[in-house]
Amino acid sequence: MVKDFKTGSAAALARAISIVEDETDGFQDLLHTLLIRPPTAKR
């Protein structure tokens, strides 16, 4: 699901929202995975 979310899948976004709203087991790990990403700036 994370891969689909990161590629812009609307269905994956909907699943992620539901997981977080319902505080399903593992929702904090999901948030961490989706929100924490390595820096992408190039110098």
Steps between C-alpha positions, in 0.01 A plus 500: 500500500783743578640463148156568351451798731831653397413462132175690549240224521168642619400160638820477706441852631147403605629186676770699680246758618271227631784324681606822673147619582408161648835477682542149362793301640816630338358839401788686665754295305307576182506873574871487570565314175290739293608827657870447566700494181860565417589846376460539126668836451796500265788741523 
